[in-house]
């Protein structure tokens, strides 16, 4: 789905989100706050925060929701791992990009 109107409709709550992650804590990297709120997704994209209608609801039971983190300075070769093994080591810790 790439229709912006459908994302906006889901954000407004006019149509159901595909997934609602309820009971979690959202890490806001801009304000440095942790907010207890639901996260609504449509077609794999976040369309809003807070309760809204959804086809599927997952209770996070207090788990954290955080954007992928970027390591802005790393030397992969020093790890002595091939890149795909390095990725295996850092992804579980939330790092999704390295420069």
N, C-alpha and C positions, 0 to 999 in steps of 0.2 A: 504494500500500500504506500503510495507516495502522494496521496491527495491531502494537501494541507488542511482543507476544510474538514476532513474526517478527524485529524488530530485535534483541531480546534473544538469540534463537537464533543470529542471525548474529554477534552480539558474542561469544558463547561459542564459536563455531566449530562449532555443531551443524548449521547449514545453511551453504551457500556464500554468501559475500558476492557481490554483483554485480561488484565491481571491487576489485582490490588494486593500490594504487600502491606499487611496491617500489623500493628504492634511492634514496629521497629523504631530504631533511632537513626535519624539521618544526620550524617556529618556534613555540615555546611563549611566548605573550605574557604569561602569568601568572608563570612562573618565570624568564623571560628566558634560556632555554636553547634551543639548537638540537640536536635529537635525531635521530640517524640511525635511522629506523624506517620500516616499511611502514604504510600507511593503508588500512583496509578500508571500503568503502562499500556500502550496501544501499539501493536506491530513492532514490539521490541524497543520502543522509545518512551521515555518518561513524558507523560502528558500533564501531570499535576501532582500536588501534594494534598493530603487530606482525604477523608472518606468520600467515595463516590461509587456509583454503580459499576460492577465489574462481573465478567463471566466466571472468573476464577479468583478465589481469595486464598492467600497463603498467610498464616499467622507466623510472624518472625520471632515471637516470644522474646522480645527485647534485644534481638541481634542488631548489629550495626549495618547501615547501608551507606556506602562511601563510594565516591567516584574513583576510577582507576588513577593511580598515582604515577607521576613521571619522575624518574631519577635523571636529573639534568646533567649529571657528570659522573660517568662510570667508565671504567676500562675493563671491558668484558674479558680480554685476554689475561688479565691478572687473576681472574677466577680459575684459570686453567681448565675451563669447561667450553665445549662447543656451544654456539649460541642457543641451540634448542634445549640443551641441558641447563644452561644459565636461566632460560625462560622458565623451565620446570621449577627452579629453585626460588625465583622471585615472585612469580604469579600468585602463589598462595598467600603472600604478604601484601597483596594489593597493588604491586608495581606492574603496570601494563605497558609502559613505554620507557625506553632508555635512550639517552643521547650521549 
